[in-house]
Amino acid sequence: MTRLTSCPDAESVAVRAAAHVRRVLEQARAERGVAHVALSGGGTPERTYRLLGEDPEALAGTEWWFVDERCVGPEDPESNYRLAEEALLGPAGIPSGLVHRMRGELGPDAGAESYENELRERFGGEPGEPVTLDLVVLGIGPDGHVASLFPGSATLTDERALCLGVHDSPKPPPERITLSLPVLRAARDSLLLALGASKASAVAATLGEPTASVPASLLRRGRLTVITDDAAAPAAPNPR
């Protein structure tokens, strides 16, 4: 069952989300000796990242991956890596060898192939098998997209790739790299963050019937934690 928590404001969301990440990391290290986390970009998780960056001891023994990336260089203001570096990785002093950056500057196809090879080299497994991350941190768009998997996109039906190139994102920039839906679904834990009234209908749809028109609804429910502010929380049904 999906775990849904509503908080009074954005700061409360960030505090609760950071605590959730720390718990997942601690458990992963205790069970397997290392934790693997994939980060999203966008403004929603930034405060969570900054709180985590203030607690480097809690992040030890973790390798950092990315859920998606825009096809720009790492110094570009649009780069998801740049956001994570400035908010979390840099302040926490994470060694570069533990950070697996999507190389957006290679373009969507070459960048996706490069990242798939890096994932397969680190995790092993047979072609067509998803890898298992300990945690994916996700935002959600008003249209219900997660990562760079958009409503009705052909990328949602790819069952074999670990990483996909996106050429026609409806949200600029159009060219991106994204983890595939099977990789997101295979993660041991998914944390979905949402802020603001513009996300409320998407969050409600995420908790409804799974449909390709709302990619977030296709996440693995039993492994999904949703944390929202009150504005983004689904409205309670009216009593009859």
C-alpha positions in Angstrom: 0.0 0.0 0.0 1.2 3.5 -0.8 2.2 5.6 2.2 0.8 9.1 1.9 1.8 11.9 4.3 0.6 15.5 4.2 2.6 18.2 5.9 1.7 21.8 6.7 4.3 23.5 4.5 7.3 22.9 2.2 9.8 23.0 5.0 8.0 20.2 6.8 7.9 18.2 3.6 11.7 18.6 3.3 12.4 17.7 6.9 10.3 14.5 6.7 11.7 13.6 3.3 15.3 14.0 4.5 14.5 11.8 7.5 13.0 9.1 5.1 16.1 9.2 2.9 18.4 8.7 6.0 16.4 5.7 7.2 16.6 4.1 3.8 20.3 4.6 3.5 20.9 3.2 7.0 18.9 0.1 6.3 20.5 -0.5 2.9 24.0 -0.2 4.4 23.1 -2.5 7.3 21.7 -5.1 4.9 24.1 -4.8 1.9 27.0 -2.6 3.0 26.2 0.1 0.4 23.3 2.2 -0.6 22.3 3.3 -4.1 20.2 6.4 -4.5 18.9 8.1 -7.7 18.1 11.8 -7.5 15.7 13.9 -9.5 16.1 17.6 -10.4 13.6 20.4 -10.2 12.7 22.8 -7.4 10.7 20.4 -5.2 13.5 18.2 -3.8 16.1 21.0 -3.5 15.4 21.8 0.1 15.5 18.1 1.0 18.9 17.9 -0.7 20.2 20.9 1.3 19.2 19.3 4.5 20.9 16.1 3.6 24.0 18.0 2.6 24.2 19.3 6.1 24.6 15.7 7.5 27.4 14.1 5.6 27.9 11.3 8.2 24.4 10.0 7.4 25.4 9.8 3.7 28.5 7.7 4.1 28.6 4.5 2.1 26.2 5.7 -0.6 26.5 5.8 -4.3 24.6 8.5 -6.1 22.8 8.1 -9.4 20.3 10.2 -11.3 16.7 9.6 -12.3 16.9 11.8 -15.4 18.9 14.6 -16.9 18.4 17.4 -19.5 20.7 17.2 -22.5 22.9 20.0 -21.4 26.4 20.2 -19.9 27.0 19.8 -16.1 27.5 23.5 -15.6 24.3 24.6 -17.3 21.6 26.1 -15.0 19.2 23.5 -16.4 21.3 20.5 -15.3 19.9 18.2 -12.7 23.5 17.3 -11.8 24.3 20.9 -11.1 21.4 21.2 -8.7 22.4 18.1 -6.8 26.1 19.1 -6.7 25.3 22.6 -5.4 22.7 21.5 -2.8 23.9 18.1 -1.6 26.9 16.5 -3.1 29.3 19.4 -2.8 28.3 20.5 0.7 28.5 16.9 2.0 31.9 16.4 0.4 30.8 13.3 -1.6 33.8 11.9 -3.5 33.4 12.1 -7.2 33.9 8.4 -7.6 30.6 7.8 -5.8 28.7 10.1 -8.1 27.3 8.6 -11.4 26.4 11.6 -13.6 24.2 11.2 -16.6 26.2 12.9 -19.5 23.5 15.0 -21.0 26.1 16.7 -23.2 26.3 13.5 -25.2 22.7 13.8 -26.4 19.8 11.6 -25.6 20.8 8.4 -27.4 24.5 8.3 -26.7 23.9 9.6 -23.2 21.4 6.9 -22.4 23.6 4.2 -23.8 26.5 5.4 -21.8 24.5 5.4 -18.6 23.0 2.0 -19.2 26.5 0.6 -19.6 27.5 2.2 -16.3 24.5 0.8 -14.5 25.1 -2.7 -16.0 28.8 -2.5 -15.1 28.0 -1.7 -11.5 25.0 -3.9 -10.9 25.5 -6.8 -13.4 22.6 -8.8 -14.5 21.4 -10.0 -17.9 20.2 -7.7 -20.8 16.6 -6.9 -20.2 16.7 -7.3 -16.5 16.2 -4.1 -14.4 18.8 -3.1 -11.8 17.7 -2.6 -8.2 18.4 0.8 -6.7 17.7 1.2 -3.0 15.8 4.5 -3.4 14.6 6.8 -6.2 13.7 10.4 -5.3 11.0 11.7 -7.6 9.1 14.9 -8.2 5.8 14.9 -10.1 4.5 17.2 -12.8 1.0 18.6 -12.9 0.5 16.2 -15.8 1.5 13.2 -13.6 4.9 12.7 -15.2 7.9 11.4 -13.2 11.5 11.3 -14.2 11.3 12.2 -17.9 8.5 9.7 -18.6 5.6 11.7 -19.9 1.9 10.8 -20.4 1.3 8.5 -23.3 5.0 8.3 -24.3 6.4 5.3 -26.0 9.1 5.2 -23.4 6.5 3.9 -20.9 6.2 0.6 -22.8 10.0 -0.2 -23.1 10.5 -3.3 -20.9 14.1 -4.0 -21.6 16.1 -0.8 -21.4 17.6 0.6 -18.2 18.0 4.1 -19.6 16.2 5.8 -22.5 16.8 8.9 -24.7 13.9 11.3 -24.9 13.7 13.5 -28.0 10.3 15.1 -27.7 9.7 16.1 -24.1 6.6 18.4 -23.9 8.5 20.3 -21.2 11.6 22.1 -22.4 14.3 21.2 -23.1 12.9 18.5 -25.4 16.0 16.3 -25.3 16.6 14.3 -22.1 17.9 11.1 -20.6 15.8 9.1 -18.2 15.7 5.8 -16.2 13.1 3.5 -17.6 9.9 2.6 -15.9 11.1 -0.9 -15.1 14.1 0.5 -13.2 11.9 2.9 -11.2 9.5 0.0 -10.4 12.3 -2.3 -9.4 13.7 0.2 -6.8 13.4 -1.1 -3.2 11.9 2.3 -2.2 10.4 5.2 -4.1 9.9 8.7 -2.5 7.6 11.0 -4.4 7.5 14.7 -3.3 4.8 17.2 -4.3 4.3 20.9 -3.4 1.5 23.3 -4.3 -2.1 23.2 -5.4 -1.1 22.7 -9.1 0.1 19.1 -8.1 -3.0 18.0 -6.2 -4.9 16.5 -9.1 -1.7 14.6 -10.3 -1.2 13.2 -6.8 -4.8 12.1 -6.6 -4.5 10.4 -10.0 -1.3 8.7 -8.9 -3.2 7.0 -6.2 -6.0 6.0 -8.5 -6.1 3.4 -11.2 -2.8 2.8 -13.0 -2.8 4.4 -16.4 -0.2 5.5 -19.0 -1.9 8.9 -19.0 -0.5 9.4 -15.5 3.0 7.8 -15.4 3.3 8.3 -11.7 0.4 5.9 -11.2 2.5 3.1 -12.8 5.1 3.2 -9.9 5.1 0.1 -7.6 2.5 0.9 -5.0 3.9 -1.2 -2.2 7.2 0.5 -2.4 6.0 4.1 -2.8 6.0 6.8 -0.2 4.3 10.1 -1.1 5.0 13.2 0.9 3.1 16.4 0.1 2.3 19.8 1.6 -1.3 20.4 2.4 -1.9 22.2 -0.8 -0.8 19.2 -2.9 -2.6 16.6 -0.8 -5.6 14.9 -2.5 -8.9 16.3 -1.2 -10.8 14.0 1.1 -14.0 12.6 -0.4 -17.1 14.4 0.6 -19.2 12.4 3.1 -22.4 11.0 1.8 
